[in-house]
Every structure is written in structure tokens, then in C-alpha cells.
Amino acid sequence: MLPKVNQIVYFRIISPDGEEALEEYKTRVADESADALFIELPLQGGSERFRPLRPGDELSVSYVTKEGVKYDFATTVLGFRDDAVRLVRIRKPSPDAITRIQRRNYLRVPAELELAVRRGNERFLAMTRDVSGGGISFVCESGRSVAEGDALDCWLLVPFRSGAIEHVRFRAEVARVEEGDARKRVMLKYAEITDSERQIVIRFCLERQVELHRKEKGLSG
């Protein structure tokens, strides 16, 4: 399940800088050890300049197997090794930290974020259960009249580790409703959302993925 030596991988650098966090880089796995993978330095955009990385940089890495299955994991730059070319040493993920994702789907992370919802004249507040670049799910009281196929206007409060808070507005369609005794879970897919606001959600998901990874490893910071 781990990427193989000579396999192409893609990564994003998890950064408070919105543009930086959304830039995707392509590189190759050059070697591995018991606890690390060694990747080549990626080129900066379409130029011949290498993109520098620093120890401690947090990365979101994705790759596709020859069977067409896409995997994703969070990792950290540990250091460097100088061979014929300089290689970047990154932490090798444990098998249970690697996420299999369907092609064309967005990374989905568990997160409790404040959500304001409007359905016609009805307005209420809810908390999300998970978030992705393609949709979200939230929990509300069972008495709320939300059904599959409904159109909802939503405002999502998105906090970042830097302390910045973004407000994302979108229109969504109810894809599924799971009824409970006192509460119901509502799954939404975005129907109308600007590219810039979708990118805010994606950036949050990448940052959240790294945060969860660090908690699993018992790391601080």
C-alpha cells in the first residue's frame, strides 16, 4: 500500500499561506528505509528551479497504484540525504494512517464546525460531522424539516491554526438523511460554491488531516 521506489507522488505543503497550501508538486520516490521515504526535490511550477523544503514542513501526499487506486497520507520532512542528487527524507506513514480515496473525490475529514442553515423561511444552527471539497454532513434536531433533495443555503465558519477565520457561503442539495431518535444526520453536496470558497474548505481539510496525524502520533505543535 505504500508508494514504491521510482513511483510518482504528488504533495501539498500544509501552510497558513492559502496559495502555498493549494500548490501541488510532483516528485518521485527515490529510496526508502525502515522509517522513512526519500523523495526527489520537486521543480517549482514549470521552471527549472527546485522547490526548497525544510525539516518540519508538513506535507499531504497522494499517489495512485497501478490498479488505479488513489491513496493519501500526511507526513513530515525529517531531513535530507545527499546522493548523486539531494533527496528529501520524509516520515514513512503507518498502514493505518494511509487513506484510500475514490478517484475524483475530495479528501474528507471529521470536523465539528459551526454551520448556519436556511431552508425557505426556516433558519437554524448546526454542527458539521465531516467536511470535504465536495460536500459536508451535519447533525440537527430530528424535528427539523430537512429531506433528501432539499436545497439549502449555508454559511460555514472555518477556523485555521494561524487564528484566521473564514466564512464560506454555498448552496447545497441534501443527498441523504439518516434519522435518529432525537437527532438526524444530513449529508450535503455543494450545488453552488465559488472556486475561491471551495479552496478555503480544501485548505482546511489538508490542515485538519495533518492535525489528526499529529494527534495519532502524540506530537505537539
N, C-alpha and C positions, 0 to 999 in steps of 0.2 A: 504493500500500500504506500510505502514511502517513495518519493521520486528516485529514479535510478540515476547512476552516474551517466553522464552525457545527455540526460533528459533536459529539455527546455522547461523552465518555470517562469512564472510571472509574479511580481510582487509590487505592493504599495508600501510606502513608508508612512507609519502612523505618526501624524504631526498635527499640532494645533493649527498649522497653516492649511487652510482649506484647499488651496490649489495644489500644494505639495502632496497632501493626503490622497488626492484623486489621480495623481500622475502614476501610470502603470509602467513598469520597467520589465524588460525581457532579458533573461540571462540563462546560463547553463550550469547544471550540477557537474562539477569537475572531479570531486572526490568525496569520500565520507570516512568517518571514524566511528568509534563506538557511541560517542555522544554528540557528534556534530556532522553537518553537511558543509561542503566547501563549494561556493559558487563563484563564478567569474564576475568581475566588476561589470555592471551594465553600462552601455553607452547612453549618453544624455540625449534623449529625443532622437532626431535623425542626424546628429552631429557625430564627430569622431572623438569627442571628449567623454571621458569616463565619468559616471555619476559617483561622487565620493560617498562612502558610508563611514559611520563612526561606531565604535563599541558602545553598546547600549541602545542603538537605534532599534525600534520595534517595527517588525515587518508583518504584513499579511501576505502569505504566499499561496499561490494556486497553481495547479498543473493538471494535465489531462493524461490518463493512461492510454495505452494503445487500444484498449477496448472502448475508448470514448467516454470513460467515467471521469468526472471532474472532482478533485479534492481540494481542500482549503485548510490551512493551519496558520496559527500565529507563532512567531518566533522572535528571537533577539540576536543582534550581531554580537558575537563574543570576541572577535579579534580578526587577525589576518595571518596568512601564511604565504611566504614568498617562494614560489617555484619558478618555472620559466616565465610565468606571469603571476601577478599578485592575486591571491584568492581570498574571499571573504568567508570567515568561519561563522556559521550560524548554528544556534541550538537545534539539535535534532528533536522533533516532537515525539512524544509517546503515541502509540497507536490510537489510544482513546481520545487524544487531542486533535486528531485529524477528522475533519468533517467531510462527508460525501455530499455533494450538492448536484442537483439535476442541471443539465446544460440549459442555458438561457434563463435560469433562475437567479435571484439575488440572494446574497448572504442574509440569513435571518438570525437574529439574536434575541434572547429573552431580555426584556427590559420593562420596568414599570415607569411609564412617562404619563404626564397629565395630558388628557385629551378632552377638548370641548367639542360637542357634537350637536348638530342641528338637523332635525328631520321635520320639514314643514315649519310649523309654529312651535314645535317641541324642542326644547334645549336642555341638555344635561351634561354633567361632567363624568368622565370615566377614567380608568387607568388601563394602559396597554399591558398585554401579556408578552407580546413579542413584536418586533419591528423589522422591516426589510425595505429594500428599494422598490419592491413591487406591491407592498401592502402591509397591513398590520392586523393584529387582533386585540380586542379589548374586552373587559368584563363590566357588566352593568346589572342593575336590578332586573329580575325576571319580569316585572310589570312594565318595563319599557317596551313600547310597540315598535320593535325593530324586527324585520322579517327579511328573508332571502330575496334579493332583487331590489331592495330599497336603495334609494340614492341619499347619501348623507353628505352634509358639508361639515368639514372637520378642521380643527386648529390644534396642532401638536406642539407641545413645549419640549424643546430638545436641548439639554444641557451638555456641555463639554468639560473635559478635565481642566481646561485652561480657565474655567469660570465663565466663559461666554455662554449665552443662552440665545437660541434661535427659535423663531416661531414659524412653523411650516403650515401653510394653508393648502388644503386639497379637497377635491370632491371624490367620493368613493362609492363603490357599489358593494352591497352586502353579498358576499359569496356563500356564506354558510352561518348558521346559528345553532349552537349547542345549548339546549335548555337544561337548567338545573332547578333544584327546589327553590332557592332564593335568588340565584344569580344566573345569568346567561353569558356565554362567551360568543362574541360576534367576530367573524373573520371578514376583513375588508380587502378589496383590491382597488388600487388607485384608478379612477376614471379620468380625472383631470388634475394634473400636477405639473408645474413648470420644471424644466430641466434643472434650474438652479436649486429649487427646493428639494427635488429628488436627490441631488448630490449632497445636500445637507444631511439627509437621512442616511445615505450610503456612508458618508464620513463618520457619522455617529456609530453605525454598525461596525465599521472597521475598528474604531477606538474601543468600543464595547467588547469586541472579540478579544483584543489584547488584554483588556482589564480582566476578563473572565479567565484567560490563560494564566495571568499572573496570580490570581487568587487560587487557582488549582495547584500552582507550583509553590504557593506560600510566599510569594515575593511581595515586597512592599514597593511603594512609589508609584 
